[in-house]
Amino acid sequence: MVKDLTEAEVIVEAQRTSLVDILRKRVSYDGLEGLYNITVRKRVLFILGLLVLTTIASLIALGIGSVDIPVTDTLKVIGHQLFPSFISGPEKEWYSTIILNSRLPRILMALITGISLAISGVIMQGLLRNPLVSPFTLGVSSAASFGAAMTIVYAPMIFGSFYYESMMILGQDITVRNLLLILFSFIFGLASVILVILISGRGDASRSTVILAGVVISYLFQAGISFAKYISNDEALREITLWLMGGMWGVTWSSVVVLIPIVAIGFILMEKLAVDINILSSGDDVVSSLGVNVNRLRIRGLTLSALVTSACLAFTGIIGFIGLMAPHICRIFIGNDTRYLMPAAALMGALILLISDTVGRVIIRPSQLPVGVIMYIIGGIFFMWLITRKNWRNMA
């Protein structure tokens, strides 16, 4: 008489059968290699799909606003600027003025800022092994904003007329003011990261400890921003208030020219850390045993994150949640491999911020709604969804 197998015995038998199949080479190396290639192909197609969507969204954003411009004329403006000998300009010449002098630098700034915030989120989450950290939740945004606010208030008094001097770079006037905004935003943004790590005690501290440390740092710098607003004159107060809302309306070609090399170099250096960050998910001991200096890795990654984040926020003001949303959305589709997650999150962040800024331009036109307000609404809803998920603790 055959004895009925219990549930535990069935599981053991299944595992034994699977092991036998492997030993009999029923699962070949070629099969595993094929599965890996399919996964890589899926990730590459996802990245290319995001690139196409971002390009389409950019062309649409160029054509809509307080004055709508037909798609054909938008393409003519871009084509004539790139190939003046082969492509004629639009029927109305002022279309070129609107697109080239107003909308194009604004769209490029949205793309650059979205990329910088998203890749910073990927790096911070990987280095601290915490799915809820980002430049916003870690207090980097508030700290960078404090540095920029103090520059607006005190720099004219300290540097005098030199504050308004400019230099010619790539055909654009780069002012000392813009360089000082980036410098002091970076200094205080990096200081916030250092303070969070010191408060939380170590790089692998619990998720709640790191987030609470970020909240504390954010409150401290918000107090500093309030003090800067209190002691500023009317003109500086207005500038700080509008700037803190987060927006692209003050963007010029000079600011875009400054930021492109910073973000491009930062992205390349961050991508070089991708393999070590992947290994870091196994624990500090494993990484150390492979010859990687964990502390140096964290310092390099967090410093680069603070730099690219602070540089962009110095011109746009506080824009939250991009660094939290973009990596998590991409992980749903392509997983945790930082090598592919970085470019995917960069494009996703650029797409989210571009769409949000475009909505802000048209929702109450001819007036504009600050993109920071829109991101607070979208990001707040996303953050609540994220922390209420049952399996969020298992996310890398």
C-alpha beads as a LAMMPS data file, in Angstrom:
LAMMPS data file: protein, C-alpha beads

396 atoms
395 bonds

1 atom types
1 bond types

-500.0 500.0 xlo xhi
-500.0 500.0 ylo yhi
-500.0 500.0 zlo zhi

Masses

1 110.0

Atoms # bond

1 1 1 0.000 0.000 0.000
2 1 1 1.435 3.372 -1.102
3 1 1 1.551 5.896 1.699
4 1 1 0.168 9.362 0.908
5 1 1 2.870 12.023 0.888
6 1 1 2.562 14.983 3.222
7 1 1 2.961 18.550 1.938
8 1 1 6.501 18.774 3.322
9 1 1 7.465 15.483 1.657
10 1 1 6.074 16.717 -1.653
11 1 1 8.241 19.861 -1.454
12 1 1 11.343 17.835 -0.610
13 1 1 10.615 15.456 -3.488
14 1 1 10.180 18.348 -5.896
15 1 1 13.478 19.874 -4.806
16 1 1 15.223 16.522 -5.197
17 1 1 13.746 16.089 -8.674
18 1 1 14.890 19.586 -9.698
19 1 1 18.412 18.813 -8.460
20 1 1 18.440 15.577 -10.429
21 1 1 17.347 17.459 -13.556
22 1 1 20.210 19.905 -13.125
23 1 1 22.695 17.099 -12.600
24 1 1 21.411 15.442 -15.757
25 1 1 22.061 18.744 -17.599
26 1 1 18.435 19.272 -18.467
27 1 1 19.077 22.932 -17.657
28 1 1 22.045 23.782 -19.845
29 1 1 24.412 26.737 -19.705
30 1 1 23.137 27.838 -23.095
31 1 1 19.634 28.020 -21.645
32 1 1 20.774 30.193 -18.764
33 1 1 22.714 32.396 -21.165
34 1 1 19.617 32.743 -23.306
35 1 1 17.535 33.837 -20.347
36 1 1 20.189 36.409 -19.439
37 1 1 20.217 37.769 -22.981
38 1 1 16.425 38.069 -22.943
39 1 1 16.622 40.038 -19.698
40 1 1 19.283 42.366 -21.088
41 1 1 17.277 42.840 -24.280
42 1 1 14.194 43.712 -22.244
43 1 1 16.103 46.310 -20.251
44 1 1 17.645 47.882 -23.350
45 1 1 14.251 48.045 -25.081
46 1 1 12.760 49.680 -21.988
47 1 1 15.490 52.335 -21.995
48 1 1 15.046 52.951 -25.726
49 1 1 11.281 53.210 -25.239
50 1 1 11.790 55.864 -22.556
51 1 1 14.148 57.727 -24.887
52 1 1 11.504 57.792 -27.619
53 1 1 8.794 58.937 -25.189
54 1 1 11.037 61.690 -23.816
55 1 1 11.823 62.912 -27.341
56 1 1 8.134 62.994 -28.286
57 1 1 7.223 64.764 -25.037
58 1 1 9.943 67.361 -25.675
59 1 1 8.625 68.122 -29.167
60 1 1 5.081 68.454 -27.830
61 1 1 6.264 70.712 -24.992
62 1 1 8.026 72.970 -27.511
63 1 1 4.741 73.571 -29.300
64 1 1 2.339 74.248 -26.457
65 1 1 2.123 77.075 -23.962
66 1 1 0.484 80.462 -23.775
67 1 1 0.879 80.456 -27.579
68 1 1 0.366 77.140 -29.371
69 1 1 2.722 76.431 -32.279
70 1 1 1.920 73.731 -34.874
71 1 1 4.127 70.649 -34.836
72 1 1 5.313 71.272 -38.402
73 1 1 6.501 74.761 -37.518
74 1 1 8.170 73.441 -34.363
75 1 1 10.120 70.904 -36.442
76 1 1 11.010 73.624 -38.945
77 1 1 12.440 75.817 -36.184
78 1 1 14.660 73.005 -34.892
79 1 1 15.589 71.799 -38.364
80 1 1 16.438 75.282 -39.622
81 1 1 18.606 75.910 -36.580
82 1 1 20.534 72.677 -37.165
83 1 1 20.573 72.652 -40.976
84 1 1 19.895 76.197 -42.202
85 1 1 20.972 75.398 -45.765
86 1 1 18.567 72.488 -46.225
87 1 1 15.497 73.273 -44.072
88 1 1 13.567 76.521 -44.289
89 1 1 12.307 78.344 -41.212
90 1 1 8.662 78.582 -40.040
91 1 1 6.094 80.828 -41.690
92 1 1 6.046 83.194 -38.709
93 1 1 9.506 84.305 -37.614
94 1 1 8.463 84.946 -34.024
95 1 1 7.873 81.195 -33.623
96 1 1 11.658 80.822 -33.656
97 1 1 12.060 83.479 -30.977
98 1 1 9.550 81.783 -28.671
99 1 1 11.008 78.307 -29.099
100 1 1 14.733 79.079 -29.136
101 1 1 14.877 81.829 -26.516
102 1 1 12.146 80.737 -24.106
103 1 1 10.866 77.181 -24.402
104 1 1 13.939 75.242 -25.504
105 1 1 16.225 76.287 -22.602
106 1 1 13.353 75.666 -20.190
107 1 1 12.749 72.167 -21.567
108 1 1 16.459 71.368 -21.468
109 1 1 16.587 72.529 -17.850
110 1 1 13.639 70.258 -16.984
111 1 1 15.395 67.320 -18.644
112 1 1 18.742 68.032 -16.962
113 1 1 17.148 68.494 -13.535
114 1 1 15.042 65.344 -13.873
115 1 1 18.126 63.352 -14.844
116 1 1 20.228 64.692 -11.968
117 1 1 17.585 64.077 -9.295
118 1 1 16.783 60.586 -10.590
119 1 1 20.372 59.329 -10.799
120 1 1 21.069 60.809 -7.367
121 1 1 18.127 58.830 -6.022
122 1 1 19.466 55.611 -7.558
123 1 1 22.921 56.139 -6.071
124 1 1 21.653 57.108 -2.605
125 1 1 19.252 54.174 -2.408
126 1 1 21.970 51.760 -3.523
127 1 1 24.718 53.069 -1.250
128 1 1 22.532 53.296 1.858
129 1 1 20.487 50.182 0.954
130 1 1 17.325 52.080 1.718
131 1 1 14.432 52.314 -0.794
132 1 1 13.004 55.482 0.746
133 1 1 15.994 57.809 0.546
134 1 1 16.321 60.478 -2.129
135 1 1 17.741 64.000 -2.373
136 1 1 14.412 65.268 -1.041
137 1 1 13.826 62.852 1.849
138 1 1 17.490 62.961 2.884
139 1 1 17.413 66.749 3.267
140 1 1 19.801 67.536 0.397
141 1 1 17.188 69.663 -1.371
142 1 1 16.530 71.794 1.721
143 1 1 20.245 72.172 2.420
144 1 1 21.015 73.195 -1.169
145 1 1 18.119 75.632 -1.026
146 1 1 19.529 77.126 2.169
147 1 1 22.905 77.610 0.487
148 1 1 21.288 79.324 -2.490
149 1 1 19.091 81.519 -0.261
150 1 1 22.062 82.681 1.772
151 1 1 23.902 83.448 -1.471
152 1 1 21.001 85.591 -2.681
153 1 1 20.907 87.521 0.599
154 1 1 24.580 87.927 1.530
155 1 1 26.651 87.515 -1.654
156 1 1 25.822 90.972 -3.101
157 1 1 27.014 92.589 0.137
158 1 1 30.163 90.470 0.400
159 1 1 31.312 90.484 -3.224
160 1 1 29.949 93.861 -4.283
161 1 1 30.017 94.582 -8.008
162 1 1 32.033 91.393 -8.631
163 1 1 28.794 89.465 -7.877
164 1 1 27.317 90.786 -11.133
165 1 1 30.379 90.207 -13.311
166 1 1 30.205 87.651 -16.098
167 1 1 32.486 85.623 -18.344
168 1 1 31.967 84.266 -21.850
169 1 1 31.729 80.469 -22.070
170 1 1 30.563 78.771 -25.280
171 1 1 29.059 82.019 -26.472
172 1 1 27.043 82.554 -23.284
173 1 1 27.532 85.066 -20.468
174 1 1 28.067 83.038 -17.280
175 1 1 27.638 85.288 -14.256
176 1 1 29.550 85.025 -11.007
177 1 1 26.142 84.885 -9.317
178 1 1 25.312 81.563 -10.986
179 1 1 28.664 80.052 -10.071
180 1 1 28.272 81.122 -6.441
181 1 1 24.774 79.643 -6.332
182 1 1 26.140 76.285 -7.455
183 1 1 29.115 76.419 -5.102
184 1 1 27.226 77.206 -1.899
185 1 1 24.317 74.933 -2.789
186 1 1 26.799 72.079 -3.201
187 1 1 28.612 72.849 0.053
188 1 1 25.452 72.781 2.128
189 1 1 23.966 69.875 0.176
190 1 1 27.064 67.804 0.918
191 1 1 26.947 68.928 4.554
192 1 1 23.413 67.550 4.854
193 1 1 24.532 64.118 3.619
194 1 1 27.401 64.070 6.124
195 1 1 25.098 65.085 8.966
196 1 1 22.552 62.399 8.073
197 1 1 25.235 59.698 8.117
198 1 1 26.621 60.983 11.438
199 1 1 23.168 61.131 13.025
200 1 1 22.097 57.715 11.756
201 1 1 25.372 56.285 13.017
202 1 1 26.485 54.200 10.022
203 1 1 25.835 53.575 6.361
204 1 1 23.678 50.473 6.952
205 1 1 21.460 51.973 9.643
206 1 1 17.778 51.053 9.698
207 1 1 15.482 52.658 7.155
208 1 1 13.492 54.549 9.753
209 1 1 16.656 55.957 11.384
210 1 1 18.010 57.324 8.099
211 1 1 14.655 58.836 7.101
212 1 1 14.184 60.457 10.513
213 1 1 17.723 61.855 10.316
214 1 1 16.857 63.329 6.929
215 1 1 13.697 64.892 8.346
216 1 1 15.668 66.466 11.190
217 1 1 18.262 67.914 8.810
218 1 1 15.538 69.199 6.512
219 1 1 13.822 71.026 9.380
220 1 1 17.097 72.619 10.456
221 1 1 17.816 74.010 7.008
222 1 1 14.199 75.066 6.540
223 1 1 14.639 77.159 9.680
224 1 1 17.739 78.687 8.105
225 1 1 15.768 79.506 4.953
226 1 1 13.059 81.184 7.030
227 1 1 15.746 83.265 8.753
228 1 1 17.189 84.283 5.368
229 1 1 13.742 85.375 4.222
230 1 1 13.191 87.331 7.424
231 1 1 16.373 89.396 7.140
232 1 1 16.231 89.965 3.357
233 1 1 14.968 93.081 1.621
234 1 1 11.837 93.115 -0.527
235 1 1 13.590 92.255 -3.770
236 1 1 15.569 89.350 -2.280
237 1 1 12.490 88.131 -0.397
238 1 1 10.479 87.964 -3.596
239 1 1 13.302 86.142 -5.379
240 1 1 13.700 83.593 -2.581
241 1 1 9.946 83.005 -2.283
242 1 1 9.483 82.364 -6.005
243 1 1 12.634 80.278 -6.141
244 1 1 11.567 78.025 -3.241
245 1 1 8.353 77.102 -5.073
246 1 1 10.429 75.279 -7.663
247 1 1 10.130 76.421 -11.242
248 1 1 11.811 76.822 -14.606
249 1 1 10.668 80.329 -15.486
250 1 1 14.010 82.019 -14.795
251 1 1 16.027 79.631 -16.941
252 1 1 18.469 81.040 -19.496
253 1 1 20.889 79.475 -21.946
254 1 1 23.768 80.427 -19.661
255 1 1 22.448 78.269 -16.818
256 1 1 21.912 75.357 -19.207
257 1 1 25.484 75.683 -20.504
258 1 1 26.801 75.587 -16.926
259 1 1 24.795 72.522 -15.905
260 1 1 25.235 70.246 -18.925
261 1 1 28.925 69.380 -18.272
262 1 1 28.351 69.031 -14.507
263 1 1 25.492 66.553 -14.916
264 1 1 27.138 64.711 -17.836
265 1 1 30.415 64.162 -15.978
266 1 1 28.528 63.277 -12.787
267 1 1 26.459 60.681 -14.662
268 1 1 29.559 59.037 -16.163
269 1 1 31.326 58.859 -12.799
270 1 1 28.199 57.479 -11.101
271 1 1 27.778 54.826 -13.790
272 1 1 31.305 53.643 -13.052
273 1 1 30.180 52.870 -9.502
274 1 1 27.288 50.696 -10.690
275 1 1 29.032 47.321 -10.381
276 1 1 30.273 48.026 -6.847
277 1 1 26.813 49.238 -5.823
278 1 1 25.305 45.996 -7.141
279 1 1 27.734 44.015 -4.980
280 1 1 26.986 46.259 -1.996
281 1 1 23.484 44.775 -1.821
282 1 1 25.155 41.600 -0.486
283 1 1 26.499 43.452 2.549
284 1 1 29.530 45.494 3.533
285 1 1 31.539 42.413 4.542
286 1 1 31.135 40.775 1.147
287 1 1 32.178 43.934 -0.672
288 1 1 35.168 44.454 1.606
289 1 1 36.290 40.863 1.015
290 1 1 36.365 41.641 -2.720
291 1 1 38.782 44.514 -2.155
292 1 1 36.308 47.410 -2.338
293 1 1 36.664 50.198 0.209
294 1 1 33.045 50.634 1.326
295 1 1 33.525 53.959 3.090
296 1 1 35.342 55.437 0.107
297 1 1 32.614 54.121 -2.206
298 1 1 29.887 55.785 -0.141
299 1 1 31.787 59.058 0.112
300 1 1 32.374 59.198 -3.651
301 1 1 28.807 58.291 -4.540
302 1 1 27.130 60.620 -2.057
303 1 1 29.459 63.491 -2.974
304 1 1 28.609 63.122 -6.670
305 1 1 24.910 62.913 -5.816
306 1 1 25.085 66.074 -3.735
307 1 1 26.966 67.892 -6.514
308 1 1 24.590 67.173 -9.415
309 1 1 21.527 67.698 -7.228
310 1 1 22.693 70.968 -5.710
311 1 1 23.870 72.360 -9.046
312 1 1 20.431 71.955 -10.604
313 1 1 18.409 73.013 -7.576
314 1 1 20.488 76.205 -7.385
315 1 1 18.619 77.354 -10.506
316 1 1 15.235 75.663 -10.149
317 1 1 14.504 75.763 -6.421
318 1 1 13.140 72.843 -4.428
319 1 1 11.711 70.072 -6.599
320 1 1 10.886 66.972 -4.628
321 1 1 10.220 63.268 -5.117
322 1 1 11.788 62.800 -8.574
323 1 1 14.686 60.935 -6.971
324 1 1 12.202 58.689 -5.171
325 1 1 9.679 58.052 -7.947
326 1 1 11.856 57.448 -11.003
327 1 1 14.031 54.614 -9.573
328 1 1 11.062 52.760 -8.096
329 1 1 8.991 52.943 -11.278
330 1 1 11.918 51.603 -13.311
331 1 1 12.618 48.789 -10.836
332 1 1 9.131 47.437 -11.484
333 1 1 10.058 46.866 -15.125
334 1 1 13.792 46.117 -15.223
335 1 1 14.847 45.127 -11.704
336 1 1 17.684 46.338 -9.478
337 1 1 20.765 46.148 -11.706
338 1 1 22.264 49.621 -11.256
339 1 1 24.018 49.472 -14.635
340 1 1 20.649 49.616 -16.401
341 1 1 18.682 51.298 -13.640
342 1 1 20.786 54.476 -13.873
343 1 1 20.012 55.387 -17.508
344 1 1 16.420 54.173 -17.207
345 1 1 15.757 56.247 -14.081
346 1 1 17.486 59.245 -15.681
347 1 1 15.092 59.160 -18.632
348 1 1 12.110 58.463 -16.379
349 1 1 12.973 61.406 -14.130
350 1 1 13.424 63.675 -17.148
351 1 1 10.077 62.531 -18.581
352 1 1 8.174 63.015 -15.306
353 1 1 9.572 66.488 -14.674
354 1 1 9.102 67.586 -18.290
355 1 1 5.447 66.516 -18.330
356 1 1 4.840 68.133 -14.939
357 1 1 6.425 71.414 -16.050
358 1 1 4.424 71.380 -19.285
359 1 1 1.207 70.888 -17.325
360 1 1 2.217 73.799 -15.084
361 1 1 2.658 76.006 -18.156
362 1 1 -0.723 75.265 -19.702
363 1 1 -3.101 74.473 -16.819
364 1 1 -3.758 78.137 -15.938
365 1 1 -2.295 79.825 -19.016
366 1 1 -1.265 82.505 -19.732
367 1 1 -0.129 82.311 -16.069
368 1 1 2.112 79.474 -14.882
369 1 1 1.884 77.059 -11.965
370 1 1 5.247 76.243 -10.316
371 1 1 6.346 72.714 -11.133
372 1 1 7.367 72.257 -7.488
373 1 1 3.703 72.475 -6.477
374 1 1 2.740 69.789 -8.982
375 1 1 5.564 67.516 -7.848
376 1 1 4.518 67.883 -4.203
377 1 1 1.056 66.588 -5.114
378 1 1 2.245 63.731 -7.339
379 1 1 5.169 62.799 -5.101
380 1 1 3.098 62.883 -1.915
381 1 1 0.578 60.452 -3.374
382 1 1 3.374 58.197 -4.658
383 1 1 5.190 58.253 -1.310
384 1 1 2.023 57.224 0.558
385 1 1 1.462 54.408 -1.919
386 1 1 5.049 53.262 -1.515
387 1 1 5.121 53.078 2.274
388 1 1 1.745 51.319 2.422
389 1 1 2.827 48.510 0.098
390 1 1 3.054 45.202 1.918
391 1 1 6.355 44.250 0.328
392 1 1 8.135 47.619 0.429
393 1 1 10.513 46.334 3.101
394 1 1 11.807 43.734 0.655
395 1 1 12.676 46.299 -2.004
396 1 1 16.348 46.939 -2.608

Bonds

1 1 1 2
2 1 2 3
3 1 3 4
4 1 4 5
5 1 5 6
6 1 6 7
7 1 7 8
8 1 8 9
9 1 9 10
10 1 10 11
11 1 11 12
12 1 12 13
13 1 13 14
14 1 14 15
15 1 15 16
16 1 16 17
17 1 17 18
18 1 18 19
19 1 19 20
20 1 20 21
21 1 21 22
22 1 22 23
23 1 23 24
24 1 24 25
25 1 25 26
26 1 26 27
27 1 27 28
28 1 28 29
29 1 29 30
30 1 30 31
31 1 31 32
32 1 32 33
33 1 33 34
34 1 34 35
35 1 35 36
36 1 36 37
37 1 37 38
38 1 38 39
39 1 39 40
40 1 40 41
41 1 41 42
42 1 42 43
43 1 43 44
44 1 44 45
45 1 45 46
46 1 46 47
47 1 47 48
48 1 48 49
49 1 49 50
50 1 50 51
51 1 51 52
52 1 52 53
53 1 53 54
54 1 54 55
55 1 55 56
56 1 56 57
57 1 57 58
58 1 58 59
59 1 59 60
60 1 60 61
61 1 61 62
62 1 62 63
63 1 63 64
64 1 64 65
65 1 65 66
66 1 66 67
67 1 67 68
68 1 68 69
69 1 69 70
70 1 70 71
71 1 71 72
72 1 72 73
73 1 73 74
74 1 74 75
75 1 75 76
76 1 76 77
77 1 77 78
78 1 78 79
79 1 79 80
80 1 80 81
81 1 81 82
82 1 82 83
83 1 83 84
84 1 84 85
85 1 85 86
86 1 86 87
87 1 87 88
88 1 88 89
89 1 89 90
90 1 90 91
91 1 91 92
92 1 92 93
93 1 93 94
94 1 94 95
95 1 95 96
96 1 96 97
97 1 97 98
98 1 98 99
99 1 99 100
100 1 100 101
101 1 101 102
102 1 102 103
103 1 103 104
104 1 104 105
105 1 105 106
106 1 106 107
107 1 107 108
108 1 108 109
109 1 109 110
110 1 110 111
111 1 111 112
112 1 112 113
113 1 113 114
114 1 114 115
115 1 115 116
116 1 116 117
117 1 117 118
118 1 118 119
119 1 119 120
120 1 120 121
121 1 121 122
122 1 122 123
123 1 123 124
124 1 124 125
125 1 125 126
126 1 126 127
127 1 127 128
128 1 128 129
129 1 129 130
130 1 130 131
131 1 131 132
132 1 132 133
133 1 133 134
134 1 134 135
135 1 135 136
136 1 136 137
137 1 137 138
138 1 138 139
139 1 139 140
140 1 140 141
141 1 141 142
142 1 142 143
143 1 143 144
144 1 144 145
145 1 145 146
146 1 146 147
147 1 147 148
148 1 148 149
149 1 149 150
150 1 150 151
151 1 151 152
152 1 152 153
153 1 153 154
154 1 154 155
155 1 155 156
156 1 156 157
157 1 157 158
158 1 158 159
159 1 159 160
160 1 160 161
161 1 161 162
162 1 162 163
163 1 163 164
164 1 164 165
165 1 165 166
166 1 166 167
167 1 167 168
168 1 168 169
169 1 169 170
170 1 170 171
171 1 171 172
172 1 172 173
173 1 173 174
174 1 174 175
175 1 175 176
176 1 176 177
177 1 177 178
178 1 178 179
179 1 179 180
180 1 180 181
181 1 181 182
182 1 182 183
183 1 183 184
184 1 184 185
185 1 185 186
186 1 186 187
187 1 187 188
188 1 188 189
189 1 189 190
190 1 190 191
191 1 191 192
192 1 192 193
193 1 193 194
194 1 194 195
195 1 195 196
196 1 196 197
197 1 197 198
198 1 198 199
199 1 199 200
200 1 200 201
201 1 201 202
202 1 202 203
203 1 203 204
204 1 204 205
205 1 205 206
206 1 206 207
207 1 207 208
208 1 208 209
209 1 209 210
210 1 210 211
211 1 211 212
212 1 212 213
213 1 213 214
214 1 214 215
215 1 215 216
216 1 216 217
217 1 217 218
218 1 218 219
219 1 219 220
220 1 220 221
221 1 221 222
222 1 222 223
223 1 223 224
224 1 224 225
225 1 225 226
226 1 226 227
227 1 227 228
228 1 228 229
229 1 229 230
230 1 230 231
231 1 231 232
232 1 232 233
233 1 233 234
234 1 234 235
235 1 235 236
236 1 236 237
237 1 237 238
238 1 238 239
239 1 239 240
240 1 240 241
241 1 241 242
242 1 242 243
243 1 243 244
244 1 244 245
245 1 245 246
246 1 246 247
247 1 247 248
248 1 248 249
249 1 249 250
250 1 250 251
251 1 251 252
252 1 252 253
253 1 253 254
254 1 254 255
255 1 255 256
256 1 256 257
257 1 257 258
258 1 258 259
259 1 259 260
260 1 260 261
261 1 261 262
262 1 262 263
263 1 263 264
264 1 264 265
265 1 265 266
266 1 266 267
267 1 267 268
268 1 268 269
269 1 269 270
270 1 270 271
271 1 271 272
272 1 272 273
273 1 273 274
274 1 274 275
275 1 275 276
276 1 276 277
277 1 277 278
278 1 278 279
279 1 279 280
280 1 280 281
281 1 281 282
282 1 282 283
283 1 283 284
284 1 284 285
285 1 285 286
286 1 286 287
287 1 287 288
288 1 288 289
289 1 289 290
290 1 290 291
291 1 291 292
292 1 292 293
293 1 293 294
294 1 294 295
295 1 295 296
296 1 296 297
297 1 297 298
298 1 298 299
299 1 299 300
300 1 300 301
301 1 301 302
302 1 302 303
303 1 303 304
304 1 304 305
305 1 305 306
306 1 306 307
307 1 307 308
308 1 308 309
309 1 309 310
310 1 310 311
311 1 311 312
312 1 312 313
313 1 313 314
314 1 314 315
315 1 315 316
316 1 316 317
317 1 317 318
318 1 318 319
319 1 319 320
320 1 320 321
321 1 321 322
322 1 322 323
323 1 323 324
324 1 324 325
325 1 325 326
326 1 326 327
327 1 327 328
328 1 328 329
329 1 329 330
330 1 330 331
331 1 331 332
332 1 332 333
333 1 333 334
334 1 334 335
335 1 335 336
336 1 336 337
337 1 337 338
338 1 338 339
339 1 339 340
340 1 340 341
341 1 341 342
342 1 342 343
343 1 343 344
344 1 344 345
345 1 345 346
346 1 346 347
347 1 347 348
348 1 348 349
349 1 349 350
350 1 350 351
351 1 351 352
352 1 352 353
353 1 353 354
354 1 354 355
355 1 355 356
356 1 356 357
357 1 357 358
358 1 358 359
359 1 359 360
360 1 360 361
361 1 361 362
362 1 362 363
363 1 363 364
364 1 364 365
365 1 365 366
366 1 366 367
367 1 367 368
368 1 368 369
369 1 369 370
370 1 370 371
371 1 371 372
372 1 372 373
373 1 373 374
374 1 374 375
375 1 375 376
376 1 376 377
377 1 377 378
378 1 378 379
379 1 379 380
380 1 380 381
381 1 381 382
382 1 382 383
383 1 383 384
384 1 384 385
385 1 385 386
386 1 386 387
387 1 387 388
388 1 388 389
389 1 389 390
390 1 390 391
391 1 391 392
392 1 392 393
393 1 393 394
394 1 394 395
395 1 395 396
